[in-house]
């Protein structure tokens, strides 16, 4: 039994179609975006003097 028969072989890492036809980015892309947002917010709070201690 195939888990995702609608996906072509080698489709890992590409946008997937949801049941309603919309595109969903691969999970690794979402994680990368969160890491970039976290980095940006960390730098912005550091510059503003609002950063929490790293061990908090």
C-alpha positions in Angstrom: 0.0 0.0 0.0 1.4 3.4 -0.9 0.9 6.2 1.6 0.8 9.0 -1.0 -0.1 7.5 -4.4 -0.9 11.0 -5.8 2.7 12.2 -5.4 5.3 11.3 -8.1 8.5 9.5 -7.1 11.1 11.9 -5.7 8.5 14.5 -4.7 10.0 14.9 -1.2 10.9 18.6 -0.6 8.5 20.0 -3.2 5.2 21.8 -2.6 2.4 19.3 -2.0 -1.2 19.6 -3.1 -3.7 19.5 -0.3 -7.2 17.9 -0.7 -8.7 21.3 -1.7 -6.1 21.9 -4.3 -4.0 24.5 -2.5 -0.2 24.3 -2.4 1.5 23.6 0.9 5.3 24.2 1.2 7.4 21.3 2.4 8.0 21.1 6.2 11.7 21.9 5.9 10.8 25.2 4.2 8.5 26.1 7.1 11.3 25.3 9.6 13.8 27.4 7.7 11.3 30.4 7.7 10.8 30.0 11.5 14.6 30.0 12.1 15.0 33.1 10.0 12.2 34.9 11.8 13.7 33.8 15.2 17.1 35.1 14.1 15.7 38.4 13.0 13.7 38.9 16.2 16.7 38.0 18.3 18.9 40.6 16.6 16.1 43.2 16.7 15.6 42.8 20.5 19.4 42.8 21.0 19.7 46.1 19.2 16.8 47.6 21.1 18.3 46.4 24.5 15.3 44.2 25.2 16.9 40.8 24.9 16.4 38.3 27.7 19.5 36.6 29.2 20.3 33.5 27.1 19.9 31.1 30.0 16.4 32.5 30.9 
